[in-house]
Structure formats: structure tokens, C-alpha cells
Amino acid sequence: MTSPAVETHEHHDIRPIRKAAMWVFLGSECMFFGSMIATFLLYRNNTADGPGAEIFDIPFTSASSFVLLMSSLTMVLAHNAFEKRDARGTRIWLLATALLGTTFLAGQIYEFTEFVHKGLTLSTSSFGSSFYMLTGFHGAHVAIGVLMLLAMFYLSLDGRLYEDRGLNVELVGLYWHFVDIVWIVIFTVVYLLQV
Amino acid sequence: MVLDSSKDLAPAEPTGIWSWITTVDHKRIGLLYGVTALIAFFVAGLEALLLRLQLTTANGTVLSADAYNQLFTMHGLTMLLVVVMPVGAAFMNYFIPLHIGARDVAFPRANAFSYWLFLFSTIMLLSSFVLGGAPDGGWFGYAPLSTQLDEFVRMDYYAIGAQLLGIASIMASANFIATVFTMRAPGMNLMRIPVFTWMAVVVSFLLIFSLPIFGVGLFQMFFDRNFGTQFFGGGGDPLLWQHLFWLFGHPEVYVLILPAMGIVSEVIPVFSRKPLFGYPFVVFSGIAIGFMGFGVWAHHMYTAGLGPVAEAGFGVATMMIAVPTGVKIFNWIGTMWGGKVRFELPMMFAIGFVSLFVIGGLSGVLHSVVPSDYQQHDSYFVVAHFHYVLFGGGVFGYVAGAYYWFPKWTGRFLDQRLGQWHFWLMLLGFNLTFAPMHILGLNGMARRTYRYPEGLGWEFWNQVATVGSFIIGISFLIFAWNLIKSRKHGVAAGSDPWDGRTLEWSIPSPPPVHNFDEIPHVEHVDDFWHRKYATDEEGRAVRMPDVTGGTIAPETTTGGESEGGGHEDDMHMPSPSYYPIVAAFGIIITGYGFVYLPGGWVAVGVGALVTLWGFFGWSLEPVTRDEHHD
């Protein structure tokens, strides 16, 4: 007599479980960014006579924000193609998302360099410290997202995307959208609200 | 024949040290957590004894001020983050899957990673004693004391070590939440899961939402120390640290106590032979404590000058949080009321928990009153209060759990006689140590100071406290000896020694790798009890004849087919993996690198590469390898 355990290789569908954990993790991330945003709000005017919010280049950052928001669209398209088992579409949109994310990061590096030239560094003032910490940690999250997207792209090259693994397109998508949404808050609070 | 075949199919228990390093079995990980935390408990206890020796006489000369600062900081840090939290994690790891009828936690490898990261962070924190000095700014790490750079690495160890322990805890918590919400056996709805597991869920949510706040504060402290930022110094505000710290620190105290409350809620019904009085009330009180725990942090900061409105608000919130706690006390008393109480060792420790926790809880209510707290702030009265809730409450609860579940871990009882010695010495020593601190505090003795002058009338009670602390030490040596001895030579216990109520008692002791031969169908709270007992017309429990010794009669297993309606009758256990330990090891190299900046950047880079290797290998390796084909 054999048991189904040996006969079948059906696994209990683990995807909803992964999704639950990802949502919980993102809840944790909300508190992480929330604390840094609160710190920034506390020190918004604490510039120690150094540069303050006036050095922001709103048109430039609006453009890079647009790029990041568009990457959410391509992420949706990637996930959609993944669900339809369209391997080519998945591959293209994953790569497009990673590229848009990288573009955003390049913009951030350019922006940081500009600000440092204008005299705002991590140690200039409490304003500088909290600005770089908040946007820097967000940038690090985008960078990790790009790495995960590239890992998905790599898996998609030889069709291993559908095997049961720790990471999948849906989870990367959830993470990516979260990072985008956080940026909307950061852009509003840090750049646009200059009361 | 049926049983034989299912035995062949079940994965065999692997042996050897490599099997422990690569293990993803939640039971083994739970035991690893427990043993590590117990060793850390002895280290932190030793630190406490040194502190007590120093304070025995006025103008004590046992320790220098510097050594005292390191020891009291590490005592607090170790006891909270490396002993009590992981002991909770040990019980959660072992019993959440057994309580909800699952074969493992949701993410076995993430679980292993949490443990290894916890272990390495612990080693890192303790290694600071010999690598440049241990943290010496208090476990609370107040700025600007914590951001001054006179001592090169000490508070860097604090900032990095606590950060890494936090990451390990967040991962473990996400794991537990996913497990409880998605992997329950059929019929095990949320209002049927054991109270301990409910409390584990509340604790996990508290950690998920509070640790990242602490994480941000720790990053800011670290940046202030190493990169010249101005979060707490310069133009920054040192009070920001206190807010961030206590926004984590207060939920943290519920993280420490709620699992103990859960254990007591399991123990008391079993030894009273009655269901838990008001199960939904206990559950919802736990949830209420969880919510309110986030709204009371500033009661640690009354003397920081927040203004009367904030102080009044936090004072009222703090008084309110005593209500759900009080509800639970009455539920436990109500459970014992009219029950057939058996004074076995787990029950004695559980009753110890309830009594001592009431004392600690009441002195806590005194602190919520702002003018009263002004007098008690930073005095030994506070030390007495939180040791009554964390030691009298927490540790008694966890020890009750150890006596209660030891037979499940090993198949043997802990020795009765040694256990009695342990209980009475611990009760006596505990009260001798901490009750006098109420008096010392009210007489004005300040905490966190390494010595006190003569002639203030503090010598006598300090001597009493020191004697008490050594009695506690002896009681725990007896406990350790009992654990070692009974593991191999204890009285055999069978699978259901206490006539238990929950699912873990329905399987053999120690449980097989796959936990349940067949995933159970659950119809009641305390389902296992209802399988053993029916109720007669007068409401008395009557043992059902077809159940023997706690194991389900073999007749209920029909053929190789499960009755589970296809729900997970697949007995694939996740394959062992070494990636978790690799990733954790990489992170710890990075951690050491950050402590020793700027020279440490090399280690940061190397560690980051090792971590990436671990994580990518882990994310990309299949969960179960196809090795079960015959």
C-alpha cells in the first residue's frame, strides 16, 4: 500500500501563505518609514543656518517621481503576463521595471551630489541628517527591489519562474508597489510641503 | 500493517551536528532557542549577582563604576532581548504548529535564519566584554550619554547588536503570524486556537509594529556616533530617542509577559480539570493589551517635562491598561474556583505567577499616577515593580511552561523533589531580593548608581536583597541540574501525562518529525479533551472508552487515505538547508564591521557578499527537493 505522500507531488499551495507574510512585513515597514518621516517633520526647520528646503529642485524630482510611478505600471504588466503564463511578456516587463527603478536611483544619486555641492551633508544640520536618512533608506529599498527584479528576470530566462521558490513575481510586485507608495508620501511631505 | 506503512513514509529523524546546523524543524529550532536562552539566563544572572555583591554594603568596592555600568546595562539588555524574548520564541516555535495542527511553521528556513541570527547577535553582544568594553549606557541607551564618543565601540555594540536581534525577531514574528493565519487544521477556527497561541499572535503583531521604530532610533544613534549626524546631539533633540525607544520599549514589556500569560492560561485549566473560564475574554483582553500597549509609552518619561496635558492623557491610558490585565487575573481565579486543583509543579509555578504578578501590577498602577511617579522615578521602587512583573510574572510563567511541557519534549518528567526545592527556594529568594527594594526606593535609594554612602539606613535591606539573590541563583542551579538529569533519567511520562486538553498531547512524546500522522479535525476549544471525555446529564466529564492513554486509537486511521478531504495529506517535510546559517553569518560579519568603523568597512563588504550569497541561494533553492522517490 502506498500513501498519497509518495504518489503525488502536489504541494499545499504556499502562495497565499507567502503573501500573508509579505503583507505583515510591509506593515512593519510602514512603522519603519513612519518613524523616519516623523523625525524629518520634527527637524524640518532645524537647518542650523545651512541649506534648507529651498535647495530642492521640484521639477527634477517630479520627473524622477514620475519614472518611479510608471515602474508600478510596468510591474502590474509583468505580474499580469506572469499570471497568463506569458513568459516573453513577463521577461520584458520585469526588465522594464528594473530599468525604471535604476533610472530613479540614478536621479537620486545625481540629486544627492547636487545637494552636497550646495553644502547640505549628513552632518550639516538635523534637517540634513533626517533628509538623507529618510530618502537614503528609501533608495536602499528601491535598490533591493531592483536586485529582486533582476533575480526574477534571471529565473525567467530558462522558465524556472513557476517552480515553488521562496520568492515569486507576486511578492516582488507587492514589495515594489509598497516602495512606490512610500515615495508618494515622502515626495509630498519632504518636497512639496514647504510651509 | 497500516501503522507500519505510515511509519515508513514518515521522514526519519536525522542525527548528528550537521543535522542541527541545517535543521528547519520547528521543534528543534524551539529547543535551540530554549537552550541558548537558558545559557544566556545564567550569564545575565551572574551579572546580577555581581551587581548585588557591589551593593551589599555602603561604598561597595567589588566593582568599579565603569564595570558596574557595563554589567547593569548588559544585565538588562541580555535578560530582555536575549533571555525572555527568546524563551517566548522557544515555546512559540515548539507549540504553535502543534497547537493548530500543522506540520511546521509557514517558513521553516526563515525560522532557522531567525534563530541563527539571534544566536550570532547574542555571541556578538557578549563578546563586547573582551573586545573593547560592553555597552554601558543602560539598556534604555538614553542620548546624549549613548552618543558620546569617549568610549570607542561600546554603544556601537548596543546599536548593532540590538538592531540584529530586532531583525531576527521581526522575521520570526512574520513567520508565526503567517503560520497561525494560514496553516490551521480543518475546523480550527480562530476562536478555537489555544490561548497560548493567541498570545503568540498578539506578541508577534506587537513586535512587527514596534521593532522598526526601535530600529530607526538605533540607526540614528549609530549615525550620530559614526557619521556625525545631528539626531540627538548638535541641533537635534535628545528626547526624540526617548520617544522612539519607549514606543518600542513599552510594547516590548507586553511582548515579554503575554507569552507567560498564555502559558499560565494553558496550565491552570489542565490542573483544575476545568475549561478556561471565559476563553473569549482572555483572548480579547490579550488583544486589548496589545492595542493599548502602543498608547502608554510616555509614562516612562513623566519627569522629562512633556506638559500636564500629555502627562494626564498617558496617565489615564496607563490606568486603563490595568483593566484587561485585571480581567485575566479574575479569569484564572475563576478557572481554579470549584475545580479539582492538583498542586503539581507546573500549577505551583502558575499560581506563583498569578500572585506575584498581581503585586507587580498594583505597584505599576501607582506609577501611572503622575505626582506619585515623580517621587518614585529612577528609584529602587521602579526596580522592584518591574522585577515583580518580569521575574515574578514572566520567569515564573516560563518556568511553569518548562515543567508542564518537559514531558512533551523528552518523554520524561522533571524530578519532583528537585522541582519542589526549586519552587520554594525561587519563591523565597525572589521575594527576599525584590520586596525590600520597594522600601529602599521609597526611602530614596536611586537606581543605576554603583554605590551609596553610609548612614542612610539602606544597608540592612540591601543585605537582605543580596542574600535573596543568591538563593535565586541556587534555585536555578537546581533547575539546571534537574533538566540535565531528567532528560535521560526522569520518570517516563507517556504522551499525555497531565490529562491535557490541547492537541500537542494527542501525539507521542517527543513528537515525530512530521508531528501529526494525520492532520486532526477540530470541533471544539480544547479539542483533545472532548475526544477523551463526554459529558453526562449533570455536566460531569465522563471518560470515553475507545481512547487509550491519550493516543488516538489506531482504528480511526483507515488505510493510507486520509479523511482530511485532501487537506495536506502530503507528508513532505521541508529539506534541510545551510543557507539560513550562511546568511546569518554574513550579517554578523557586517555587524562587526559596522562596530569597528572606519577600519571595519572591509568586513562590511565581505559580510554583505556572504549575506547576498545566503539569501539568493535560499530564495532560489526549491523548498523540497525530489529525494523521496523510491
Chai-1 contact restraints between the chains, C-beta under 6 A:
chainA,res_idxA,chainB,res_idxB,connection_type,confidence,min_distance_angstrom,max_distance_angstrom,comment,restraint_id
A,M1,B,S5,contact,1.0,0.0,6.0,A-B,restraint_1
A,M1,B,G560,contact,1.0,0.0,6.0,A-B,restraint_2
A,S3,B,L9,contact,1.0,0.0,6.0,A-B,restraint_3
A,S3,B,G560,contact,1.0,0.0,6.0,A-B,restraint_4
A,P4,B,D569,contact,1.0,0.0,6.0,A-B,restraint_5
A,A5,B,L9,contact,1.0,0.0,6.0,A-B,restraint_6
A,A5,B,D570,contact,1.0,0.0,6.0,A-B,restraint_7
A,A5,B,M571,contact,1.0,0.0,6.0,A-B,restraint_8
A,H12,B,E568,contact,1.0,0.0,6.0,A-B,restraint_9
A,P16,B,T182,contact,1.0,0.0,6.0,A-B,restraint_10
A,I17,B,A106,contact,1.0,0.0,6.0,A-B,restraint_11
A,I17,B,A178,contact,1.0,0.0,6.0,A-B,restraint_12
A,I17,B,T182,contact,1.0,0.0,6.0,A-B,restraint_13
A,A20,B,A178,contact,1.0,0.0,6.0,A-B,restraint_14
A,A20,B,F181,contact,1.0,0.0,6.0,A-B,restraint_15
A,A20,B,T182,contact,1.0,0.0,6.0,A-B,restraint_16
A,A21,B,A174,contact,1.0,0.0,6.0,A-B,restraint_17
A,A21,B,A178,contact,1.0,0.0,6.0,A-B,restraint_18
A,V24,B,A174,contact,1.0,0.0,6.0,A-B,restraint_19
A,V24,B,I177,contact,1.0,0.0,6.0,A-B,restraint_20
A,V24,B,I208,contact,1.0,0.0,6.0,A-B,restraint_21
A,F25,B,A174,contact,1.0,0.0,6.0,A-B,restraint_22
A,G27,B,I208,contact,1.0,0.0,6.0,A-B,restraint_23
A,S28,B,I170,contact,1.0,0.0,6.0,A-B,restraint_24
A,S28,B,I208,contact,1.0,0.0,6.0,A-B,restraint_25
A,S28,B,P212,contact,1.0,0.0,6.0,A-B,restraint_26
A,M31,B,F209,contact,1.0,0.0,6.0,A-B,restraint_27
A,M31,B,P212,contact,1.0,0.0,6.0,A-B,restraint_28
A,M31,B,I213,contact,1.0,0.0,6.0,A-B,restraint_29
A,F32,B,P212,contact,1.0,0.0,6.0,A-B,restraint_30
A,S35,B,I213,contact,1.0,0.0,6.0,A-B,restraint_31
A,S35,B,V216,contact,1.0,0.0,6.0,A-B,restraint_32
A,M36,B,V216,contact,1.0,0.0,6.0,A-B,restraint_33
A,N46,B,G235,contact,1.0,0.0,6.0,A-B,restraint_34
A,A48,B,G235,contact,1.0,0.0,6.0,A-B,restraint_35
A,L122,B,F227,contact,1.0,0.0,6.0,A-B,restraint_36
A,L122,B,T229,contact,1.0,0.0,6.0,A-B,restraint_37
A,S123,B,G228,contact,1.0,0.0,6.0,A-B,restraint_38
A,S123,B,T229,contact,1.0,0.0,6.0,A-B,restraint_39
A,S125,B,G235,contact,1.0,0.0,6.0,A-B,restraint_40
A,S126,B,Q230,contact,1.0,0.0,6.0,A-B,restraint_41
A,S126,B,G235,contact,1.0,0.0,6.0,A-B,restraint_42
A,S126,B,G236,contact,1.0,0.0,6.0,A-B,restraint_43
A,S129,B,T229,contact,1.0,0.0,6.0,A-B,restraint_44
A,S129,B,Q230,contact,1.0,0.0,6.0,A-B,restraint_45
A,S129,B,F231,contact,1.0,0.0,6.0,A-B,restraint_46
A,D164,B,V623,contact,1.0,0.0,6.0,A-B,restraint_47
A,G166,B,W618,contact,1.0,0.0,6.0,A-B,restraint_48
A,G166,B,S619,contact,1.0,0.0,6.0,A-B,restraint_49
A,L167,B,S619,contact,1.0,0.0,6.0,A-B,restraint_50
